Amino acid sequence: MKPDANEKGRVVVSLAGHDAGVWYAVLGTEPDGRLRLCDGENHKLLKPKIKRSKHVRPLPLTVPVDGKGGSGGPVTDGDIRKALKEARLAYEAATAFQPKADPVQDKEEEALVQE
């Protein structure tokens, strides 16, 4: 099942615009369905990035965006930055070791099947 981009705390990657490739945490949605996004650096909790959901790719990761942060108080921009960094490292480590198809071997197998 594909992750829901509208879920609060969902990690998404921007696909379009000058910020393509930037990882964000979803803070919530606007009444018109656009997402409020925060990366803790350029787009902070008090002034989130507003982006359409079709311009982001949701990942199967979530980070805490409300409640208590690392310092025991409310979640801060530093907590968001740290959580996104850890999520990115974990995601890249998990997907880096997946075997990829070898195009040369695939062509060789196709040639053997056709003969």
Secondary structure, DSSP 8 states (H G I E B T S, - for coil): ----TTSTTEEEEE-SSTTTT-EEEEEEE-TTS-EEEE-SSSS-TTS-EEE-GGGEEEEEEE---SSB-TTSSB--HHHHHHHHHHHHHHHHHHHHTS----HHHHHHHHHHHH-
